[in-house]
Amino acid sequence: QGFCILQQNRVYSTPVWNITLVLNTLSMLNMKIDAVTGEVLSRELQNIMSLSAEQS
């Protein structure tokens, strides 16, 4: 399960694919990929359970 968004923001000078996937391990993978070159600009793996602890 997941989704992807094509973004243009102030941080990156080119359009960026923001891809988020929910994995079977209850983790969430977020990657930002340059839409022009295909270069992976960032990737982050977070435990979904830790997200609820951060918000409370």
N, C-alpha and C positions, 0 to 999 in steps of 0.2 A: 504494500500500500504506500502511496506517496503522491506527491504533486510536484510540478515544476512551473516556475514563473520566469518570464523573460523581463529583466529589469534594466533600467538605465538610472544610475544614481551618481551622487557626487564622489563617492569613494573610487570608483573605477571609470576610466575614460571611454570604455567601449561597453556595448550591451553585455549583460551577464545573465546566464542561466542560473537561477537559484533552485536547487533540487533538494527536496526533503523526502526521505524514505523512513518508514517505520519498519524495523526489523523484527524477526521472530523472538529475539532475545530481549524484547522490551527496551530497545535502544532506538534512538533517532539519529540518522545520518544526514547532515546538511552539507552540501557542496555548492560552491560557486565556481562556475566554469565560464571562461571568456567565450562569448558567442561567435567571435570572429576567428580566433586561433584554436579554440578547443583546449587551451591551457587551464589546468585546475588551479584556481586562485586561492581557494581555501577549502578545508574540510574539517568537520567537527563531528564527533560521536558523543552523544549524551545519553545517559540512562534516563528513561522517561520518569521513573519514580523520583529521581532527584529534582526534576523540574517542579513537581508539586511542593516539595520542601522549600525550594527557593522562593516560591510565590506566597507562602504563608508567613 
